[in-house]
C-alpha cells in the first residue's frame, strides 16, 4: 500500500481484556489501547515505526493499569492497524474554489507556476487591487 501512495498515516488499536487479581467473579474490563497516528513515508525505516507502536502500546497499557490499579492482562482480543493516505498540498498546486467561496471577499486563491504561492497570497492581501 505504501508503494502506491506518497505517505500513509498509521494508527494501532489493541483491544485487551483485563482482570482484577484475586477477584475472578468480577467481570472483565475490556479496554482499547490506541496509539497516535504516525506518518510513514516510503523512505521511513519500518523497524523504527514498529518500535514506536510497541513503545506506545506498552505506555498505554502502563497508564491503564496505573489508572485502574491491580489489573492484569487476561488476553488480547485483537490488534487493528488503521491506515489513511496522506496527500499534503505542495507548491505549484492550484485548487479552484467553489462558486460559494469565490463570492467571499476574505479569500485569496493565487494561481501561479512556482513555489511562492504563500508569498503571493500575503502580497495580494497587503496590496489589494481595486474592485
Helices and strands as residue ranges (DSSP letters): E 7-20, E 29-34, E 38-41, H 46-67, E 71-86, H 99-102, H 117-126
